[in-house]
């Protein structure tokens, strides 16, 4: 059984590592590497800590890997704030689901250290229960961080599949003791339910209604820089005569689901084109740097 669990852990870690490698190979803005590298490092280190559990009476890499994962996490958060000083204005109830999952992963990963360091918690519930809470927080952090990475811009179907398979194998291999398993299932169920509520149903409609009612967040666009591109590549309304107003104003009314929200549609449309141009070695516009477009 131990050999089976070890195999699942290593296979899950290898799958996550392959996804991270592919994501790192995706083009991005030069300065944005300072955000991407610590972010994927936090996921990879957390997955490694889960795959290498502590063992009695012999040295282990579990604790150092966990501390490095938390350090990489905070480096990721600080680098986002440094690159995007106005990021806070987009942190609202209408924030994309992947950002909410990223925040959840940060909280869960921080709790792994807080739980292990809490002396009062150990006295109240006992060391075995404290260890169980620590492991559950670590597994939840991996699941939420994996979902965050899988859903951010630039993640291909292959990356999403590798992350999903890797996290699933880590969850199976990293199951805590039977007495803690119900708590893990309930926690993951609540997290999945919360993500689903944000992405679909009445709560999602409330969030998206707020997004539709909000003012247009101006994004600078130079037609002169796109002179080599056919107008109908972007302006489909010239062909189907669907409207003559500002494209964002029209598309805001089409924001009827999480996949079709106006910001996601334009980020994918513009960002993916820029990413393809950069991969081809041509000069292009911003890819992930928000203020590269939203500079007011």
N, C-alpha and C positions, 0 to 999 in steps of 0.2 A: 504494500500500500504506500509506504514512504517513497519507494522508487517511482510509483505511478504519479504521486503528487509532485515529486521533484521534476518529472518529465513535463507535466502540465505547466508547472511554474516556468520552466525554462522555455518551453514552446510559446507560452504567452508573452514572456519578456522578449523573445526573439521577434514575435509578430509586432509588438509595439515598437521595438527598435527599428524594424524595417519600415514601418509607417513614418517614424520620426525622420529616418534617412531620406525618404521620398519627399517629405514635406520640406525639409531643409534644402533640397535640390530645386524646389519651386522658386522662380524668380521673385524678388521683392525689391523695395527701395533700399538703397545702400544703408541709410541710417536705421532702417527697420530691422536689420539683423540684430541690433542690440535688444530688440524686443523679442524677436522670434527665438533666438538661441537659448536664453534663460528659460523661456516658456516651455519649449520642447524638452530641455534638460530637466526641468522640474517633473514633467510627466515620466520621463525615462528613469530618473532616479527613484521616484516614488514606486514605479512598477518594479524596479530592481529590489527595493526594500521589501516589498510584498513577496517577491519571488524568493528572497533569501531570509527566511524567518530566523529569529535568534535561537541558538541552541545552547543547552546547559553545558557547562564545564568545557567549552571550547570557544576560541575567539570567533566573532561574527562581524560581517560587514553591515548588518541590518541597521544598527543605530547610526553609524556614520553616514550611510546612504540616506537615511531619513532626514538627518540634520542638513545634509547637502541639498536635498529636495526642497526643504523649507527655505533655505538660503536662496536657491535658484528661483523659487516662487516669488520671494520679495524683490529679487533683482528684476524679475519680469514685470511686476507691478510698478516698481519705481521707474523702470525704463519706459513703460507705457505713459506714465504721467509726465516724464521728462520730454518724450517725443510729442505728446499730445496734451499740452497744459490745459486745454479746454475740454478734456474728456468728460469732466464732471457734468457738463450741461447735457450730455447724451445719456447719462445714467438716470433714467426715469422709469416709470411703470411700463413704458412702451419699449424698453430696451430689448434687443433681440434675445431669443432663448439661449443662444450659445454664450452670450455675455453673462446671463444669469447663472448658467451652469459653471462658467469659469469662476464666478464669485463663490458659488457653493463649494467648488473644489478647493478654493483657497481657505475657506472657513474649516472644511473637514480636515485638510492637511495640517492646519494650525492646531486643531483640536488633538491631533495625535500626540503632539508634544505637550500640550497643556494637560491632557489626561494623565500622561506618564509622570509629569512633574508635580501633579497635585497630591500633596501629602494628605490633605483633609479628605479627598475622595477615596484614597486607599484605606483610610481609617474607617470611613463610613460604609463602604460597600465591599471592602476586602480586595487584596491583590488579584485574585483570579478574575473578578468582575471588572476591575480596572484594566487588566490586560485585554479582556474581551472588548471593552469599549475602545481601547487603543487600536485593536486590529480592525474593528468595524469601521472606525473613522478612516483608517488607512485604505480600506477597500472601497469605501464610498468616495474618498478623494480620487482614487484611480479611475473609478467609473465616471465621475463627473468631469474630471480633467480629460479623460478620453473622449467623452461626448463633446466637450468644448473644442478640443483640437480637431475632431472629425467634422465639426460643423462650421469652423471658421473659413473665411475666404481662402481659396487656393487648394483646399482639400479635394482631391479627385476621388472617384469611386474606389480605386485601389487603396488609397490611404484610409478612407472610411472603413472599408472591409477589414483591413489589417488591424486597425485600432479596435474595432468591434470584436474580432476574433481574439485578439490578444487580451483585452480586458475581460472577456468572458472566461477565458482559460485561467486567468489570474484569480478571478472570483471563485471558480470551482476549486482550484488548488489551494486557495487561501482561506477556505471556510474555517471559521473558529470552531471551538468545541460545540458539541450538540446543544448544550444549554444556552449558548450564545447565538446559535443559528437563527432562531425565530427573530431575535432582535435585528440581525443583519437583513433578513428578508423583509421585515417591516420597514426598516430604514430605507432600503433600496426601493421598496414599493412606494413609500411616501415621496421619495425624491423623483421617481419616475412619474408618479401621479401629478406632482407639482409642475414638472416640465411639460407634461401633456396638457395640463390646465392652462399653462402660459401659451402653448402652441395651438390649442384647439378649444372649442367650446365657448361658453358665455364670457369667461374671463378673457380669452384671447380677443373676442369681439370688442370688449370694453377697452382693452389696450390699443387695438388697432383703430378704434373710433377716435381715441385721443390723438393718435398719430395722424389720422386724416384731418382732424380739426386744427392741428398745430400749424404754425406759420412755416412757410417753405424755408428750409435751411439752405441759403444760397451757396451754390457751388460754382466757382469760376470756370468758364468754358470759353476757349478761344477757337472760333471757327477757322481762323487763319492757320492754326496748327494742324487742322484736319482737312486741308484742301485736297489731299490726294485720295480721300475717302468719298465714295458716292453718298450723296445726301440721303438717299433712301435706306442706307444701311442703318441709320438711326431714325429718320423721319418716315416711318411706315405710313403715317397719316397722309403723306403725299400720294400714296398708291391706293390705300383703301378708303381715303376721304373720311377718316374717323374723327377728325377734328383739326382745328387750326390754332388752338390755344397753346400755352406753354406746356411742354411735354410732362413736366413734373406735376403740374396742377391736374392734368387729366389722369395721370397714373395714380395719383393719390386716391382718387375715387375708386380705383380698381384694387385697392389694398384690402382684400377681403379674407386673406388667410396669411399665416406666418410665412409660407414660401413665396407669396406674392406681395409682401409688404414693399412699399415704394423704395425704401432705402436699400433693401436687399436686391431688388431688381436692377437698380442703377449701379450699385456697387459691383454686381456680377457682370453686367453688360459692359461697363467702362473698365473696371479693374481687370477682367479676363482679357479684354482686347489689349490693354497695356502690358499684361503679363506675357501674352503671346508675342507681342512686338519686342519686348525685352529679351525673351528667349531666342528670338531670331537675330539678336544683335543690333536691333535698330533703336534709335533714340525714341523715347516714348514718355508718357505722362506718369503721374503718381499711381502706385499700385495699392499699397496698404496704408500709406501716410495720409491720415484724414485731413490734416490742415493743408496738405498739398493741393486739395481741391476746395475745401471749405475755409478758405482764408478770407475773412471779411475785414 
